[in-house]
Amino acid sequence: VFNFSAGPAVLPEPVLRKAQSELLNYRGSHQSVLELSHRSALFEAILDDATSLVRELLEVPLDYDVLFLQGGATLQFSMLPLNLATTHRVDFIDTGGWSQKAIADAAPYASTRIIASSRDDHYRSIPAGPFTSDADYLHVTWNNTLEGTTFQEAPRVNVPLVADFSSSILSEPIDVNAFDVIYAGAQKNLGAAGMTLVIIKKSLVEQTPSALGSYLRYDVHAKHHSLYNTPPTYSIYLTKLVLEWIKQEGGLQTITARNRAQAASLYDALDHSNLFSNQVAHTDRSLMNIPFSTGQQALDDAFIAYAERHGLVNLQGHRSVGGMRASLYNAMPTTGVEALLSVLRKFEQGER
Ligand code: PLP
């Protein structure tokens, strides 16, 4: 089947095959990666490879730490204010459901302010700048998984900029220097659920307040190179395989070109359809998550069932948005998008 899930999402087949081939006997150790000590040389090599591949593929400057943590992107919603809100003020650009979750989780620790929102537009666009902030940091949700919007440019502000890249990390190049913290849960473009990537400027790590439990502190994780406690070893291993796959595919440039072509072909089909449409402002459309609908729930439901019968699964939209959503993460092959286009066409022509 072609899996259009928003996450956990499709993984590249070569990654799954490699993981399968190494499952019982990792590199002659007669142990599975699942069984390796996180203090073993074999696992430390996996962690080192994953770290240097993140640095290489995203061109992460040396004044940033690369951390592999647990707790999903959701734990970052709390860790960020706990570590960085030194004067207890955090600003947000509200672009939908995941922004709101981040705002709600910061609220116990800081006064939260929304400096711009696309709520009045039903979150079908990204608010236009310029933005001003004098808070401890400004938080943005770069790619909005539910609504299918994305920032194209990092807001320019005079405070640290923090961005949730959960659903678009490694789909396109990122100008890491424009951000102070970039974070992403793994289960879309990076690998398997259980691991969260945090790329954080070293100068911010040094600000961690002292009255904070060890797991919640960025400085503890940075000092121990993500080995303070038992890290999500297998998720880190899968991420290493995914990063190696990206390199083998030709690097981020090849992946970006493929993502852009695939998203463009789906948007083009939706824009030319008499039945289906995508309501997102053209300039703010996500490459990764593409919501669409017929405008009638019964017809949407019939389409989802029809697509499933043709091997296209998990096309239902998020319950807060309705309709359909095709998530075209890095591992979605072009044949999957072509299959979706064909099913859209046939359904529109009346096939059921
Ligand atoms: N932020 C965004 C943009 C997401 O899409 C998601 C999950 O889908 C999350 C945060 C939450 O991630 P997690 O489930 O890893 O906590």
Residues whose N, C-alpha, C, O or C-beta is under 5 A from the ligand:
A	BS01	PLP	G7 G71 G72 A73 T74 W98 N143 T145 D164 S166 S167 G185
